[in-house]
Amino acid sequence: MLKPLTPCSIMRAIKQLDEWLAKAESGFLVFLLFLMVFLAFGQVILRNFLNSGLLWTDLFLRQLVLWVGFLGASLAVRERRHISIDVLPQFIPATYRPWVQVLVNLSTGLISVFLTVAAWRFVQLEKEFSTTLFLDIPAWIFQTILPFSFGLISLRYFLHVFDDSIKLWKKP
């Protein structure tokens, strides 16, 4: 017999998915960093010792930096280690700070949703214009990291909102 879906079971499933995604992101980040170091070192060797080089490597490395940055930002939000400006909480009484944090996370999650939609439209435009970067690879393939990472960031902020709200309501 199937168990009925409850908000807690749905949240647990979403957290498990987020945990799996974080592991996949971390592994992919390690791979991308290894690839970046390998390509950059290869370029140095080719240029300095063989007076040669691969024309597409520098542009590809720039694209990889974009991917590493956005995947790193997504993981930082998951771990609550992202850049934040915390001047306002210094002037708010301690009892209201958790509520302000929920409001800030909710606002940031909503802004991230808007950025996801804008990034998706940008990728669609790039696909429509058929821009290529190097080796006839379409530019939109590299730019898919934008809506993907903004979507993950918004999901993770909403998870923070849900977690923090539950903690606030459970407090006596």
N, C-alpha and C positions, 0 to 999 in steps of 0.2 A: 504494500500500500504506500502510495506517495504521501510525503509529508506536505502540508500546506505551506505555501510561501509566506514568509513573514518579513517585515522590514529588516530584522536582524539577520535572517538567512540570506537575504539579497545582499545586504551589506557585507556579510562574511564572504560571499562569492565574489563581490567586487574587489574586496581586499586581497583575496587569493589571486585574482587576475592581475591586480596591481603588483603583487609580489612577484609573480611570474614575469610580468613585463619588466620589472626592475632588474631581475636577473638577466633577462635577454638583453636589455639595454646595456647593462654593465659589461657583459661579454662582448657585445658589439662595439662598445667604446674601447675596450682593450684591443680588439682586432683593428679598429680604425687608427688608434694611436700607434700600434706596431707598424701598420701599413704606412703611416705618415713618416715615421722615423726611417723605415726601410727606403722609401722613395726619396726622401730628402738626402739621406746618406748616399744613396746611389747617384743622385744628381751631383753631389759634391765630388764623388770619385770620378764620374764621367767627365765633369768639367775640368777638374784640376789635373787629372792624370792622362786622360784620353782626348782632351780638347774636343769633347763631344757633349751630348746631352739629349734628353728627350724633350721635345717642344711642349708637350701637353702636361708634363709633370707639375709645373708651377701652378697652372690653372686648376688641375685636379687637387693639389694640396690645399688650395684656397677653398675649394668646395668641401673638402674633408674637415677643414677647420670649422666651417659653418655647421656641419653635422655634429662634430664633437662638442661645440659650444651649446647647441640646442639640446642635445641628449643630456649633456652635463647639467644644464639648467633644469630639465625635467626631473632628473634624479635629485638635484639639490632641493627642489620643492617637495619632493617625496620625503626627504629627510629633515625638512624644515631648516635647511641650511642655506637658503637663498638670501640674496641681498635684500635687506629691509631697512627702512628708515623708522627708527623707534624713538623719535623725539616726543611725539604726542603722549605715549604711555607714561613718560616721566612726570607729566603734569596731571594725570588722571589718578584718582584714588585706586588703590590696589583691588578693591572689590569690583570695580567696573572694567578692569583691564581684560579679563577673559571675554567679556561681552564685546568689547572693542575689537579684540582679536578675531572673534567670529565675524563681525561686520567687515573687517578688513579682508579676511579670507574670502568672504562671500563676494565682496566688490572685486577683488582681484580675479576670482574665478569667472565672474561675469565679463570682465574686461578680456580675459583670456579666451572666452567663447567668441567675443567679437573679433579678436585677432585670428582665431581659428578660421572663422568665416572669411575674413579678408584675405588670409593667406591661401585659402582654398580657391578663392576667386582669382588671385594672382597666379596660382599654378595653372588654372584653367586658361587664363589669358596667354600664358607662356606656351601652353600646349597648342592653343589655337594659332599663334604666330609662328610656330615651328622653329623656334630659335635653337641653334646648336652651339655647344661650347667647344668641344674638341672631339676628334675621331668620329665626327657625325653623331655624337650622342646628344639627344635632346636636353635642353637646359631644364625643362620641367621635372625631369627625373631627379635631379639633384635638389630641386626646390621643394620636393614633397616632404622634406623634413620639417618645413615651416608649419603646415597645418597639422601634421602628425604630432609634433612636439607641443604646439600650443593646445591641441586637444588633450594631450596627456596632462599638461600643466593645469588646465581648467578642471579636469577630472580629479586631480590630486588636491587642488584647492577645495573643491566641493567635498572630498573625503575628509579634509581637515575640518571643514565647517560642520559636517555631520558628527565627527568624533568629538569635537570641542563642545558642540551643543548637547550631546548625550552626557558628557562629563559635567556640564553646568547644571543640567536638570537632575542629575543623580546626587549632586551635593545637597547636604541637609540645609 
